[in-house]
Amino acid sequence: MIDTYMKKNKLTLLIYSVLLINAIFAVQTVFSGTDAPSGIPWNLEELTSVPKYVFAPEMDKLGAKAIYFDGLEFKGKKTRVFAWYGLPQGQGPFPGIVIVHGGGGTANAQWVADWNARGYAAISMDTIGSIPDGKFPGKIKDAQGGPDGWGGFDQIDWPVADQWSYHAAADVIMANSILRSLPGVNTDLIGIVGISWGGYLTSLVSGLDSRFAFAIPIYGCGYLYEDAGMKTRFAAMGSEKKERWANLWDPSRYLGNAKMPMLWLNGTNDAHFFLDSYKKSYSLVKGPITLSIKIKLIHNHNAVTDNREVYAFADSICKGGSKIPVFTDTGITSDTAWAVYKSDVGIASAVLVYTTDSGVWVDRCWNANPAQIDAAACKVSSVLPQGTKVWYFNITDENDNISSSRHSEVQ
């Protein structure tokens, strides 16, 4: 009896072991081809395949074609995702851009048209299961859409595959798959730009989808669970749910896998994404980074097209344009702060940006003092005002692009 029982259980254990090994191998196979971190909730092999889509010509606008593509299942039902895409006139091959809207927004045909006019194929998709109502950022909920945004903090007890971050990131990756499938698109030169919550998604997806040639997160970043800008939301969740959200959906979980060039654009006093979280986020990136941190940059959707650095950065990668200056080193000698930079063009001006305030980032007052430019040494410098708590340099090149050094806190 005992021998029979042991043999049966050994056989059962053996079967379970084989099944477990096969499951682990299957997971590794799915992720290994996309260079993604292990243990992620998405099936990237599925998302990097072109989803089925249908045209919605009644929604075509500004030369952009409207489509619905198959989204992931939500609460056991199939979903669809609305998007506009467009190509420039001509034969190509064209570089491409995936454009991700922020909180309160939806897909935007004007953005597609703007990038088309600059020679880029473009796609802009909705990420909250909605359909544009005709005037951005207006929208209506799609009965066949996925979960509402933003952040999905109130969804953390739901099944993982029903939560907003899961669906929104998948929508972005599938939009990339669609764009790169279109005739005339150069699949080696497709980037991504996102604003606010779209910047959050851009930060997250840059560590998942290695097919992107560059990434531009505006405002949005990782370490949101540490950020005072989101403090009340996480406090309401409690420590256990906060930890679960951070482990699943915070971009800091994935940014260390990002290897493409990235431009990080933000303001000193952004109320939602603070500079400390921002710095910790871009410091994780394995690829080259360029910073543009502007004093009191207004937080709105217009930042996608109102900041010339966005287009300049894309053009430098896709069209051989001049690179935005980058800083390679910073320091303090005696009472003088300095920074070394590299630039393809001359530097028109330089300022030391500093604050003597401490406390919550959004409430700090920032000042700008003229800095000396040593063009021969590619170096800027300025005496630190007494009482400075945080400082960095901004330089403006001859093309009016603003580039920033990493901020430093004075101990």
C-alpha positions in Angstrom: 0.0 0.0 0.0 2.7 2.5 1.0 4.9 1.6 -2.0 1.9 2.0 -4.3 1.1 5.4 -2.7 4.7 6.6 -3.0 5.0 5.5 -6.6 1.8 7.4 -7.5 2.9 10.5 -5.8 6.3 10.4 -7.3 4.7 10.1 -10.7 2.4 13.0 -9.9 5.4 15.1 -8.7 7.3 14.2 -11.9 4.4 15.3 -14.1 4.0 18.6 -12.2 7.8 19.2 -12.4 7.8 18.7 -16.2 4.8 21.0 -16.6 6.5 23.7 -14.5 9.7 23.5 -16.4 7.8 23.8 -19.7 5.9 26.8 -18.4 9.1 28.5 -17.3 10.7 27.8 -20.7 7.6 29.1 -22.5 7.8 32.4 -20.5 11.5 32.8 -21.1 10.9 32.1 -24.8 8.2 34.8 -25.0 10.4 37.5 -23.4 13.9 36.6 -24.6 13.3 37.9 -28.1 12.2 41.4 -26.9 14.9 42.0 -24.3 12.3 42.5 -21.7 12.8 42.0 -17.9 11.6 38.6 -16.6 8.4 38.1 -14.8 6.4 40.8 -16.6 2.6 40.5 -16.9 2.4 41.2 -20.7 2.8 38.6 -23.5 5.2 40.6 -25.7 5.2 38.1 -28.4 1.5 38.7 -28.9 1.8 42.5 -28.6 4.6 42.8 -31.1 2.5 41.0 -33.8 0.2 43.2 -35.8 -3.3 43.2 -34.4 -6.3 43.0 -36.6 -7.9 46.4 -37.4 -10.7 47.9 -39.4 -11.1 51.3 -40.9 -13.6 53.9 -39.7 -13.7 56.3 -42.7 -16.4 58.4 -41.1 -13.9 59.4 -38.5 -11.0 60.3 -40.9 -9.7 63.8 -40.1 -6.9 66.1 -41.3 -5.6 63.5 -43.7 -5.3 60.9 -40.9 -7.1 57.6 -41.3 -9.3 56.3 -38.4 -9.1 52.7 -37.3 -10.2 50.4 -34.6 -7.7 47.7 -33.7 -8.2 44.6 -31.5 -7.3 45.3 -27.9 -6.8 42.8 -25.1 -9.7 41.2 -23.3 -11.3 43.2 -20.5 -13.4 41.3 -17.9 -13.5 38.3 -20.3 -14.7 40.3 -23.3 -12.9 41.4 -26.4 -12.1 45.1 -26.7 -11.2 47.5 -29.5 -8.9 50.5 -29.5 -9.4 53.7 -31.5 -6.5 55.3 -33.4 -5.6 57.8 -36.1 -2.6 57.2 -38.3 -1.1 59.0 -41.3 1.9 59.0 -43.6 3.6 62.0 -45.3 3.2 62.5 -49.0 5.8 60.8 -51.1 7.3 57.3 -51.4 9.4 57.0 -48.2 10.8 55.3 -46.4 9.6 57.5 -43.6 10.7 57.6 -40.0 7.8 57.1 -37.6 6.4 58.3 -34.3 3.9 56.8 -31.8 2.2 59.6 -29.9 0.7 59.0 -26.4 -1.8 61.4 -25.0 -2.0 62.4 -21.3 -4.6 62.4 -18.6 -8.0 63.8 -19.7 -7.1 63.3 -23.4 -7.6 60.8 -26.1 -6.3 60.1 -29.6 -5.4 63.3 -31.5 -5.5 63.7 -35.3 -3.8 67.1 -35.2 -0.7 65.6 -33.7 -0.6 63.0 -36.5 -1.0 65.7 -39.1 1.8 67.8 -37.5 4.3 65.0 -37.5 3.2 64.0 -41.1 4.0 67.6 -42.2 7.5 67.1 -40.8 8.1 63.9 -42.7 7.1 61.3 -40.1 4.6 58.5 -40.3 2.5 58.8 -37.1 -0.1 57.1 -35.0 -2.1 58.4 -32.0 -4.2 55.9 -30.1 -6.7 56.2 -27.2 -5.5 54.5 -24.0 -8.7 54.6 -21.9 -11.3 52.7 -23.9 -12.8 55.9 -25.4 -13.6 57.5 -28.8 -12.8 61.1 -29.6 -15.9 63.2 -29.8 -14.5 65.5 -32.5 -12.7 68.2 -30.5 -9.6 67.3 -28.5 -9.5 66.4 -25.7 -13.2 65.5 -25.7 -14.2 61.9 -25.8 -17.0 59.4 -25.1 -16.7 56.0 -23.5 -16.6 53.2 -26.0 -18.9 50.3 -25.0 -16.3 48.0 -26.6 -13.3 49.7 -25.0 -11.0 48.7 -22.2 -10.7 50.1 -18.6 -10.7 53.7 -17.6 -7.5 55.5 -16.6 -5.5 57.1 -15.0 -3.0 55.1 -13.0 -5.6 52.5 -12.2 -5.1 53.0 -8.5 -8.6 52.0 -7.7 -8.3 48.8 -9.8 -5.3 47.3 -7.9 -7.6 44.5 -6.5 -8.8 43.6 -9.9 -7.2 40.8 -12.0 -3.9 42.0 -13.4 -5.2 41.6 -17.0 -8.1 44.0 -16.3 -6.2 46.9 -14.9 -5.5 50.2 -16.8 -1.7 50.1 -17.0 -1.8 46.6 -18.4 -4.2 47.6 -21.2 -2.7 51.1 -21.9 0.9 49.9 -22.2 -0.4 47.1 -24.5 -2.3 49.6 -26.6 0.9 51.6 -27.1 3.0 48.6 -28.1 0.3 47.3 -30.5 0.1 50.8 -32.1 3.9 50.5 -32.7 3.3 47.1 -34.4 0.6 48.7 -36.7 2.8 51.7 -37.7 5.8 49.6 -38.5 3.7 47.3 -40.7 2.6 50.1 -43.0 4.3 50.3 -46.5 6.8 53.1 -46.7 7.7 53.2 -43.0 11.3 52.7 -41.9 11.0 50.2 -39.1 14.4 51.1 -37.8 13.5 54.7 -37.1 10.3 54.7 -35.1 10.2 56.6 -31.9 7.7 57.4 -29.2 6.6 60.6 -27.4 4.1 60.8 -24.6 2.9 63.6 -22.3 1.9 63.4 -18.6 0.3 60.0 -18.1 1.4 59.5 -21.7 4.9 60.3 -20.5 4.4 57.7 -17.7 3.4 55.1 -20.4 6.4 56.2 -22.6 8.7 55.6 -19.6 7.2 52.2 -18.9 7.0 51.0 -22.5 10.6 52.1 -23.3 11.7 49.3 -21.0 9.4 46.8 -22.7 9.5 47.4 -26.4 13.1 47.5 -27.7 11.9 48.2 -31.2 11.7 51.9 -30.5 14.6 53.9 -31.9 14.1 56.7 -29.4 11.8 57.8 -26.6 10.6 61.2 -25.3 8.7 61.1 -22.0 7.3 64.6 -21.2 6.6 65.2 -17.5 5.7 61.5 -16.8 8.3 59.3 -15.1 8.6 56.5 -12.6 9.0 56.3 -8.8 5.4 57.6 -8.5 4.9 55.7 -5.2 7.7 57.9 -3.7 6.5 61.1 -5.3 4.7 63.7 -3.2 2.8 64.6 -6.4 1.0 61.2 -6.0 1.2 61.0 -2.3 -2.5 61.2 -1.4 -3.4 58.6 -4.0 -1.0 56.0 -2.6 -1.8 56.9 1.0 -5.4 56.0 0.4 -4.4 52.6 -1.0 -2.4 51.4 2.0 1.1 50.0 2.1 0.2 46.5 0.7 -1.7 47.8 -2.3 0.9 50.5 -2.9 3.7 47.9 -3.0 1.6 45.8 -5.4 1.0 48.7 -7.7 4.7 49.7 -7.6 5.9 46.2 -8.5 3.4 45.8 -11.4 3.0 49.3 -12.9 5.7 51.7 -11.9 8.1 52.6 -14.7 11.1 52.2 -12.4 10.4 48.4 -12.6 11.2 48.5 -16.3 13.3 51.6 -17.2 16.6 49.8 -16.4 16.0 47.8 -19.6 15.7 50.9 -21.8 18.7 51.3 -24.2 17.4 53.7 -26.8 18.3 57.4 -26.8 15.8 59.3 -24.6 14.9 63.0 -24.2 13.5 63.9 -20.8 11.4 67.1 -20.9 9.9 68.6 -17.7 9.5 71.8 -15.7 11.0 72.8 -12.4 7.7 73.1 -10.7 5.6 70.3 -12.2 2.8 69.5 -9.8 2.5 65.8 -10.8 6.0 64.6 -11.5 8.6 66.0 -9.2 12.3 66.5 -10.1 13.6 64.0 -7.6 11.5 61.1 -9.1 12.4 62.4 -12.5 16.1 62.2 -11.8 15.9 58.7 -10.3 13.9 57.6 -13.3 16.2 58.8 -16.1 19.3 57.6 -14.1 18.1 54.0 -14.6 18.2 54.2 -18.4 21.1 52.2 -20.0 21.0 54.3 -23.2 22.1 57.9 -23.8 19.9 60.6 -22.2 19.3 64.3 -23.0 17.6 66.6 -20.5 15.6 69.7 -21.0 14.3 71.0 -17.7 12.6 74.4 -18.1 11.7 76.9 -15.4 8.0 76.6 -14.6 7.1 74.8 -17.8 3.3 74.7 -18.0 1.8 71.3 -17.7 -0.6 70.7 -20.7 -1.0 68.7 -23.9 0.5 71.5 -26.0 4.0 70.5 -24.8 4.1 67.8 -27.5 4.3 70.4 -30.2 5.2 73.7 -28.4 8.7 72.6 -27.3 11.1 72.6 -30.3 13.4 70.2 -28.5 11.0 67.3 -29.2 11.2 67.7 -33.0 14.9 68.5 -32.9 15.7 65.4 -30.9 13.7 63.2 -33.3 15.3 64.8 -36.3 18.8 64.3 -34.9 18.2 60.5 -34.8 16.0 60.1 -37.9 17.2 62.8 -40.3 20.8 63.5 -39.4 20.0 66.8 -37.8 22.1 68.5 -35.2 22.0 66.9 -31.8 20.7 68.8 -28.8 23.7 69.6 -26.5 24.3 67.1 -23.7 26.2 67.6 -20.4 29.0 65.1 -19.6 30.2 66.2 -16.2 29.3 68.7 -13.4 30.9 69.7 -10.2 31.7 72.5 -7.7 35.2 74.0 -7.2 35.3 76.3 -4.2 32.1 78.3 -4.5 31.8 77.9 -8.3 29.6 75.4 -10.0 30.7 74.2 -13.5 29.6 71.8 -16.2 31.1 70.3 -19.3 29.0 69.8 -22.4 29.1 68.4 -26.0 27.4 70.2 -28.8 27.1 70.0 -32.6 26.5 73.8 -32.8 27.5 76.9 -30.9 26.0 77.8 -27.6 24.1 81.1 -27.6 23.6 81.5 -23.8 23.9 79.7 -20.5 22.3 80.2 -17.1 22.7 78.7 -13.7 19.3 77.6 -12.5 19.0 77.4 -8.7 16.7 77.5 -5.7 17.4 78.5 -2.1 14.2 76.8 -1.1 13.7 73.4 0.4 10.6 71.3 1.0 8.0 70.3 -1.6 9.4 70.6 -5.1 6.3 72.2 -6.7 6.4 75.1 -4.2 10.1 76.1 -4.7 11.1 79.3 -6.3 13.7 79.0 -9.0 16.1 81.7 -10.3 18.4 81.9 -13.3 21.8 83.7 -13.2 23.9 84.2 -16.3 26.7 81.7 -16.6 30.1 82.1 -18.3 30.7 80.1 -21.4 34.2 78.8 -22.3 33.6 77.7 -25.9 37.1 76.3 -26.3 36.8 74.0 -23.3 33.0 73.3 -23.8 32.4 74.4 -20.3 30.0 76.7 -18.4 30.4 78.0 -14.9 28.8 80.3 -12.3 29.3 81.3 -8.7 26.7 79.6 -6.5 24.6 82.1 -4.7 24.7 81.8 -0.9 22.0 79.5 0.4 21.6 77.5 -2.8 19.9 74.2 -2.1 19.6 72.8 -5.6 21.3 73.8 -8.9 21.8 72.9 -12.5 22.8 74.6 -15.8 20.6 75.3 -18.8 22.3 76.1 -22.1 20.6 77.3 -25.3 22.2 76.4 -28.5 22.2 78.4 -31.8 19.0 76.5 -32.8 17.2 77.7 -29.7 17.2 74.2 -28.1 17.5 74.2 -24.3 19.5 71.5 -22.7 20.0 70.8 -19.0 22.6 69.2 -16.7 21.4 66.9 -14.0 20.3 68.8 -10.9 22.6 68.6 -7.8 21.5 69.1 -4.2 23.9 71.1 -2.0 24.5 69.3 1.3 
